[in-house]
Amino acid sequence: MRVPDQPTAAEEPSSNPSHVVATAGSSDPAAPLVVLLHGRGSSEREIIALADQLPPGPAYAAVRAPIGEGGGYAWFANRGIGRPIAESLTVSMAWFRNWLDTAAPDGRPVVLVGFSGGAAFAGGLILGDPQRFSGAAILYGTLPFDAGVPVTPAQLAGLPVFVAQGDQDGVIPRELLDRTWQYLLTDSAARVHARRDPGGHHITGQTLAELEGWIHELLNS
């Protein structure tokens, strides 16, 4: 499945944008929550379609990013593709956590699944507060390096992380993809499931199949 991601600059969010959320799966407020984070220039309406190909049982929520970006939305303003402006990322993460604290009170498992710009946003969330999450999938994107979140040794110690990249990805700069791969598989100390595709900047069927199995195992172990 291709979830569009337009790598252009974004405007700053309004002072207090509302939370627009598409949902699927379980309606049980105690069920594990899988949060789907779309790419730049896309929206919650596109990425919620992934829920149909992921395990039954959890609740799925796709949140619309707070910054208008062309015909879609973005999680942060940037200073180049894959390079968030720290202040913008900080504001958006606080805005997201306000929603999450209501949607998933303490004790409810939360797994993040982010594609491209949503992967960078998911990375910022887990790096900023790794104890808050049960796991995260970083799909075809970079971690938000040099953007105000700690990328230190063992920052993600023990956290389950799924990372997928395309060898021919022409959207995210290769040095950022390589740095993300290296950090996650070594210094982060995360429990990583990693795969590389021969293709480009899109979610492949094999990645979805492995992601489905990873989420199922994570939430049923």
C-alpha positions, 0 to 999 in steps of 0.5 A, spaced: 500 500 500 502 506 498 501 512 503 503 519 500 508 523 503 509 530 500 516 532 502 515 540 502 515 545 508 509 545 512 506 551 516 505 552 523 499 549 527 494 553 529 494 555 537 490 549 539 487 544 533 482 539 534 484 532 534 480 529 528 481 521 529 478 515 525 477 509 528 477 501 527 477 495 530 475 494 537 470 499 541 472 496 548 476 502 552 480 497 555 483 493 548 490 495 546 490 501 542 494 501 536 495 508 533 496 509 526 500 516 524 500 518 517 505 521 512 506 528 510 501 531 506 496 525 507 491 524 512 488 519 517 483 517 512 488 514 508 492 510 513 486 507 517 485 503 511 491 499 514 487 496 520 484 491 515 490 488 514 492 488 521 490 483 527 483 483 530 482 484 537 486 491 538 482 498 537 485 502 531 486 510 531 488 514 526 490 521 528 490 527 523 496 531 524 495 538 526 499 542 521 496 543 514 500 541 508 497 542 501 491 537 501 493 534 507 497 534 514 503 534 517 506 533 524 511 538 524 515 543 520 521 541 517 528 544 515 529 539 510 526 532 508 526 528 514 529 534 519 524 536 524 524 543 527 525 542 534 520 547 537 515 545 532 516 537 534 515 539 541 509 543 540 506 537 536 508 531 541 505 535 547 498 536 542 498 529 541 499 527 548 493 531 550 489 526 546 493 520 548 492 521 555 484 521 554 484 515 549 489 511 553 489 512 560 495 509 564 495 501 564 492 501 556 497 498 552 499 503 546 503 501 540 505 506 535 505 505 527 508 511 523 509 511 516 514 516 513 513 523 516 509 519 521 515 514 523 519 520 525 513 523 529 513 516 532 520 516 533 520 522 537 514 520 541 518 513 544 525 517 544 521 522 549 517 518 553 519 510 552 516 508 558 509 510 555 509 505 549 508 498 548 512 498 542 513 502 535 513 501 528 518 506 524 516 504 517 520 508 511 522 514 515 527 516 519 528 518 527 528 525 528 535 526 529 537 533 532 530 535 533 530 536 541 529 529 543 534 524 546 538 519 541 542 517 547 545 510 548 540 505 551 534 510 550 529 505 548 532 499 552 527 493 551 522 497 547 519 492 542 521 496 535 519 494 528 523 498 523 522 497 515 526 501 510 526 500 502 533 500 499 531 504 493 527 509 497 528 516 494 524 520 498 528 520 505 535 522 505 539 515 505 544 518 511 538 519 515 535 512 513 542 509 515 543 512 521 536 510 523 537 503 522 544 503 525 541 507 532 535 502 532 539 496 531 545 497 536 545 503 540 538 504 542 538 497 546 531 496 543 528 489 541 528 490 534 524 486 528 528 489 522 526 488 514 529 491 508 525 491 501 528 492 495 523 497 493 522 504 494 518 509 499 512 505 500 509 499 504 509 493 501 505 486 502 511 483 505 512 488 510 504 488 512 504 481 513 510 481 518 507 487 521 501 484 522 505 478 526 509 482 530 503 486 533 499 480 534 505 477 538 507 483 541 500 484 544 499 476 546 505 475 549 
